[in-house]
Amino acid sequence: MMHVFETENVHESSVVESEEISRAGDTLTLNAKEYFQQVERGEIPFIPQSLSAHISSMRNDNGETLLITAARCGHDGVVVRLLPEIDVDETDHDGWTALLNAAHQGHIKVVRTLLGAGAVVDLADLLAWTPLMWACYKNCVEVVEELIKAHAHVNAAGEDDGLTPLILASGRGYTEIVRKLLPAGAQVNVADKFGSTALIWAARRGYSHIVTELLAAGAELDVIGMQGKVAGS
């Protein structure tokens, strides 16, 4: 049977613990902005042991974790330091992971680090654009190579636009990326939501060198795309 003074001690201990947690939360909120600024500068923030358990829940105004911020800014050393503390596949308010940010910015070293840590290679943003799609859009050739090696889905398509990595690269004139995608299994005759294939995009933009690559890969000339266009018109 628990005596009265023992009950009081338990209650007092619980109150003290709650107050300590509350103070820790207040300190975390006060220091969060400074921590994010340090990470953006490529510095590893010193976070007291009392707050270390809260690192994973720390967010900036965009919903980024410290890891996502480090990846976006290309600070591989900071990424390495934060990986044991924060889930590698956490997302911000727009569904962007650390890998999406690194791929979008062309930070190849960070991309390799994140993939090595087990980042999901095809985890897409809210529009269903994957890291590979953003790397193709931004002409980040090394990142495209690395993602393909990590078995990224080369035929992923945007939810609203139906664009694929091959259509993106072809429509923007990125011959080297087209040459990476085709042998990796990119489907050459897939069309976007308007019915336009990679060949139609390349022909419309005047990228004859890409047209040649696509035709050699089996692209069909008579597919009708947006505004009733075919590749040869």
LINHUKA-V475104 format. One record per residue. N is the residue number from 1. RES is the residue in three letters. SS is DSSP state (H for helix, E for strand, C for the rest). PSI is psi in whole degrees, 0 to 359 (NA if undefined). Layout:
# LINHUKA-V475104
N,RES,SS,PSI
N,RES,SS,PSI
This chain:
# LINHUKA-V475104
1,MET,C,132
2,MET,C,129
3,HIS,C,163
4,VAL,H,316
5,PHE,H,332
6,GLU,H,321
7,THR,H,319
8,GLU,H,321
9,ASN,H,319
10,VAL,H,316
11,HIS,H,316
12,GLU,H,318
13,SER,H,320
14,SER,H,319
15,VAL,H,316
16,VAL,H,317
17,GLU,H,317
18,SER,H,320
19,GLU,H,322
20,GLU,H,319
21,ILE,H,319
22,SER,H,316
23,ARG,H,321
24,ALA,H,318
25,GLY,H,319
26,ASP,H,317
27,THR,H,320
28,LEU,H,315
29,THR,H,319
30,LEU,H,324
31,ASN,H,347
32,ALA,H,313
33,LYS,H,318
34,GLU,H,320
35,TYR,H,316
36,PHE,H,323
37,GLN,H,320
38,GLN,H,316
39,VAL,H,319
40,GLU,H,330
41,ARG,C,356
42,GLY,C,16
43,GLU,C,147
44,ILE,C,114
45,PRO,C,142
46,PHE,C,113
47,ILE,C,119
48,PRO,C,150
49,GLN,H,327
50,SER,H,340
51,LEU,H,356
52,SER,H,329
53,ALA,H,345
54,HIS,H,359
55,ILE,H,317
56,SER,H,336
57,SER,H,357
58,MET,C,129
59,ARG,C,151
60,ASN,C,187
61,ASP,C,336
62,ASN,C,2
63,GLY,C,9
64,GLU,C,145
65,THR,C,170
66,LEU,H,325
67,LEU,H,315
68,ILE,H,317
69,THR,H,315
70,ALA,H,319
71,ALA,H,317
72,ARG,H,324
73,CYS,H,354
74,GLY,C,24
75,HIS,C,89
76,ASP,H,321
77,GLY,H,322
78,VAL,H,320
79,VAL,H,313
80,VAL,H,318
81,ARG,H,324
82,LEU,H,339
83,LEU,H,320
84,PRO,C,343
85,GLU,C,337
86,ILE,C,138
87,ASP,C,125
88,VAL,C,337
89,ASP,C,14
90,GLU,C,151
91,THR,C,160
92,ASP,C,192
93,HIS,C,337
94,ASP,C,10
95,GLY,C,15
96,TRP,C,128
97,THR,C,175
98,ALA,H,319
99,LEU,H,318
100,LEU,H,315
101,ASN,H,315
102,ALA,H,319
103,ALA,H,317
104,HIS,H,322
105,GLN,H,353
106,GLY,C,25
107,HIS,C,85
108,ILE,H,320
109,LYS,H,318
110,VAL,H,319
111,VAL,H,314
112,ARG,H,319
113,THR,H,315
114,LEU,H,318
115,LEU,H,320
116,GLY,H,334
117,ALA,C,2
118,GLY,C,16
119,ALA,C,139
120,VAL,C,119
121,VAL,C,332
122,ASP,C,15
123,LEU,C,117
124,ALA,C,167
125,ASP,C,188
126,LEU,C,344
127,LEU,C,7
128,ALA,C,21
129,TRP,C,127
130,THR,C,169
131,PRO,H,320
132,LEU,H,319
133,MET,H,316
134,TRP,H,323
135,ALA,H,322
136,CYS,H,316
137,TYR,H,324
138,LYS,C,4
139,ASN,C,42
140,CYS,C,85
141,VAL,H,314
142,GLU,H,320
143,VAL,H,318
144,VAL,H,313
145,GLU,H,314
146,GLU,H,319
147,LEU,H,322
148,ILE,H,318
149,LYS,H,329
150,ALA,C,11
151,HIS,C,38
152,ALA,C,148
153,HIS,C,108
154,VAL,C,351
155,ASN,C,21
156,ALA,C,149
157,ALA,E,142
158,GLY,C,143
159,GLU,C,319
160,ASP,C,333
161,ASP,C,343
162,GLY,C,10
163,LEU,C,140
164,THR,E,168
165,PRO,H,318
166,LEU,H,319
167,ILE,H,318
168,LEU,H,311
169,ALA,H,320
170,SER,H,318
171,GLY,H,344
172,ARG,H,1
173,GLY,C,26
174,TYR,C,83
175,THR,H,317
176,GLU,H,321
177,ILE,H,321
178,VAL,H,318
179,ARG,H,339
180,LYS,H,322
181,LEU,H,319
182,LEU,H,309
183,PRO,H,347
184,ALA,C,359
185,GLY,C,13
186,ALA,C,132
187,GLN,C,116
188,VAL,C,337
189,ASN,C,13
190,VAL,C,141
191,ALA,E,156
192,ASP,C,189
193,LYS,C,342
194,PHE,C,1
195,GLY,C,7
196,SER,C,130
197,THR,E,175
198,ALA,H,321
199,LEU,H,316
200,ILE,H,317
201,TRP,H,313
202,ALA,H,318
203,ALA,H,317
204,ARG,H,324
205,ARG,H,354
206,GLY,C,24
207,TYR,C,78
208,SER,H,327
209,HIS,H,325
210,ILE,H,323
211,VAL,H,315
212,THR,H,316
213,GLU,H,316
214,LEU,H,319
215,LEU,H,321
216,ALA,H,335
217,ALA,C,2
218,GLY,C,17
219,ALA,C,141
220,GLU,C,134
221,LEU,C,334
222,ASP,C,15
223,VAL,C,133
224,ILE,C,124
225,GLY,C,208
226,MET,H,140
227,GLN,H,27
228,GLY,H,19
229,LYS,C,145
230,VAL,C,168
231,ALA,C,326
232,GLY,C,359
233,SER,C,NA
